[in-house]
């Protein structure tokens, strides 16, 4: 899976995997956000497969000493084409939803892509 080209990448702190395809992160503002992993569908947490997938996602994060965690968010379709991006507005949008769709990278590893390659989730478009 390849992330679409237009987006922003923000450093975040990993809080927890709520389930295999929803990650809670802490933004630099100190606020928490729930991120639904883009382009992936993982088993529900109330199944044994779902618990295994969630635990695997947490293990990706735990296995990296540096734990460089980045959140990639697609730019809204109505983004100013001049190249001016209001990051504060995007963060406000992220925090205004129960969860938003994006990608999480841990030390350069795309968590959603890794789940699919390990057979723990399906690619979803």
Order of alpha helices (4+ residues) and beta strands (2+ residues): beta-beta-beta-beta-beta-alpha-beta-alpha-beta-beta-alpha-beta
